[in-house]
Amino acid sequence: GIRVGVSYPWLARVFAYPHATVRLNFRRVFEWEGDIHPRENQAVAWQNVGTPMREPMLPANAPILASLGLPVEYAVTDSTRFGLAQIEKRLRAGLKLLQVREPSLDEAARAAFTRKVIELAHRHGCKVMVKTPFAGADGVHYTASELVRITSRPEGLLAAASCHSREELERAMVLGLDFAVLGPVKPTPSHPGRSPLGWESFSRIVAGSTLPVYAIGGLSAEDLRTAWEAGAHGVALLSAAWRG
């Protein structure tokens, strides 16, 4: 068997079968030792995230592999302070998921900036989320107000949403979104009028979530371990994503 060293709470999945309802609580294991050994004669094989399945798998497990493929950092652009040069620098360093936000730009300027970011990002294997469908983008990120109005998620694209409460997170779960962002965890200039959740409330809200949740709001890469301990998949970063 194995001995787990470092692990963190992650997701919960509930499956209803004719004979029983099964709830699985997942943890991500970062350190372990020993040998994998099936206790009930199961077939066991290693599987790399993002590669074709080596063996048949229960359909209920497919979303778990998709969630494992999400990076632990989700960067949000701010072209007024950090331009394409900083974005390309982070892409070269391995950034794999970003959102083009840019509320201060007019429609034409935002479209031009988005096209340039998509071109740069795809050159480095990074996926791009946008606020509204945009040619070449990999997904759509909804605001909390949009989340309560939509009735289905887009097909063929990643779908995510910003949440500030358990009710909004549950709405994202019902819609089957790929991930959510919850905050602000700490005080942040981007939301000066909103009280921060703090890590205790964040942990309580995400407990039992069926989809990965990024913590956001006044955070930096140094908060990643604390975010994992609170049940987050990773951290969403604004200005901290582009400094250095």
N, C-alpha and C positions, 0 to 999 in steps of 0.2 A: 504493500500500500504506500501511500504518500503521507507526508507530514507538512501541513500548511504553515508557512511562516507569516507572510503578509497578505491579507485579503481585505476587501472592502465590500459593503452592501451595494447592490446594483439594481436589478430589476425583479419584478414578480410577474408570473404569468399564470393565468387560470384557464384550465381546459375542461370543458364539460363533455363527458362521454356517456353513452347510454347506461353504463354500469356504475359510474362514479364521477365525481368532480375532483380534479387534481389541481393543487396549487403548488407551483414551483418557485422557490425563492433563490435567485441567482446571486452569487458573489463573484467578483473578479479577483483571481489569485495572482499576485505579482511575485511571490517567492514561495517555493516549495522544494522538497527533496524527497527522494524515494523513487519507486517504480509504480507506474500505473498498472493496477491489477483488477480485472473484473471480478466482482464478488458473486454475481449470479449468472456466470457464463455468457455475458454480453460480448459482442464483437467490439473491440476497441481499436481505433486508428487515429493518428494525428491528422488534423485538418488545418491548413493555412487559410486565414481569412482572405476572402476575395478570389479564391481559386475554385474551380469546379469540384463538386463533391466527389470524394473517392468512393464512397459507399452510399446506398440509399439511406435517406434520413426521414424521420417523421415530419410531415408538413408543419406541424406546430412548432418545430425547432427552427425553421427557416428565418423568422424575424430575429431570433437571437444572434445568428451569424451576421445578419445585416447590421444589427446594432453594434456588434463587436468591431465592425469595420469602420465605425465613426472615430475620427481622431479625438484626442482629449482636449485639444484647443480649437476654439471657434472664434475667429478674428472678425471684427466689424470695422469697416473702413470709415475714415474721416478725412476727406480730401482737403479740407480747409487747413489742416495741420500736417497731414502726412500724405504725400503724393505718391505717384507711381514708382519713384525711386525706392522709397521705403517699402512699398508693397513687394517690389521685385526682390529686394534684399531678403525679406522674410520668406518669400517663395523659394529662393535659392537655399535657404536654411532648412526647408522641409515643411513649411506650412501647407496643410492639405484641405482646409475648409475655411471659407470666408464668406462674409455677407457684405454686399454693397448696400449701404443705407442712405447716406447723403440727402437728408431732408432739406438742407440749405440750398441745394442746387436747383435751378429751374429744369423743366422737363428735357430740353435739348441738351443742356450741359450734363445732366445726369445720365442720359442715354449715351452720350459720347464717352463719358468716363466709364460707364458700365461695359461698353464694348471693349475698351482698352484693357480693363481689368480681366475680363473673360479671356481675352487673347493671351495675356500674360500668364494667368493662372493655369489655363489648360496646357500651356507649354511646359509647366512644371508639375503637372498631374494633380492640381488643386481644384476642388469643386467650388462652384460659386452659387450662393443663394442670393435672391433678389426679392424686392418687396412686391412686385407684380411680374407676371410672366414676361420673359425677355428672351429673344432668340439666342440660343447658345448657352443660356444659363442652365445649371443643373437642378435647381429647385426654387421653391417659393417659401419665404418666411413671412408669416402672418402676424399682424399686431394682435393684442388681446381683444380689441374691439372687433376686428375682422373675424377672429376665432369664433365669437358667439353668433356670427351671422352666416358663416359658410355651412353648407349641409353635406359636403363631401370633399375629399382631398383630390388633388390633381393626379391623373394617371401618368406614369412614365417619368415622373419628376420626384425629387425629394420634397418633403413637405414638413415645415416646422412652424412653431409659434412661440411668441413671447407670452409668458404667464406671470401673474402676480399673486395667485391664490390657488388653493386646492381645487376650487370649483372650475377655474380656468384650465388647470392641468387635467382634470377629469374630462373636460370637453375635448382636449387634445387627444386623450386616450380613446375616447369614443370614436373620434374621426379616424383613428389609426394613423396619426402622424408619425414621422420617422424619429423626431426628437422635439424637445421643448427647451426653452430657456426660461429660468425662473430667477426673479430678483426684484429690486436690487437687494443684494445681501448686505452691502455696506453703503454708507453715504457716497453719493456720486454726483458730480456737477451736471451730468446729462439728465438727471431726474431730481432737481433741487427740491421739489415740493413733495416728494414721496418718502415716507419713513422707511428706513432699511429693515429688512426682515431679520437679519442676524442669522448665524449658523443654526441655532437651535430651532427656530421656526422653519428655516429652509429644510432641515432634516425631517421635521414632522410632516411638512407638506409633501415631500417626495417619497415618503415611506410607502412601499407597495406600488410604486409607479410601474406601469407596464411598458413604458418607453423611456429611453435615455433622457436625462435632464442635465443641461449645462447651468452652472451657477454664473450669475452676472451681477455687476454693480460694484465699482470700486475695487476690483480684483486685479491681481497680477499672476504671473506664472508661479510665484512663490506660494500662492494660496491653493495650489493643485492638490496637495496631500490632504489639507483640511477639507477641501471640497469632496474628495473621495470618501473621507471618513463620515461626511454628512450624507452620503448616498448619491452624490452627483456623478455623472459620467465624466465630466471635465469642467473647464472654465471657458466662458465667453469673455473675450477681452476687447476693449475699445482702444483707448490711447496706449495702454500697456502692451498691446500687441505689436506696436510699430516703433517703440522706443528702442534705442540701443543699436 
